[in-house]
Amino acid sequence: TPPPPPVSLTVSPNSSQVFQGQSVSLSCEEDDSSAGWTLRRITEKDIRTQCGDGWGRPAGSSCNISYMLPWDGGVYWCESREGATSTSISITVPGKTRLGGQD
């Protein structure tokens, strides 16, 4: 069996389905420290960005998203400067009915 990744991604609240308007905290927790990890995500539109790049507030090795929106759904993972990655977590944000031009 392959060794576990050196870092684990924890999501609070611990759910793969987050409702619109909820706040979410994602943290990269390493066995010995959490230095040098960046939270990244890839959305349904295949856009790969990191925390703080138009979404989320970086806080050390954590990322706080204060208001989840439907387009915040995607796959989230932690990545180190050396390129090591954690297990990824998929989060979906069911949107309210998409009628009207609400941005």
WOZIWO-V110177 format. One record per helix or strand of 2 or more residues. SS is the DSSP state (@ for helix, = for strand). FROM is the first residue (numbers start at 0). TO is the last residue. If there is no record, write none. Layout:
# WOZIWO-V110177
SS:FROM:TO
SS:FROM:TO
This chain:
# WOZIWO-V110177
=:6:11
=:23:29
=:36:42
=:47:49
=:56:58
=:61:64
@:69:71
=:73:79
=:88:91
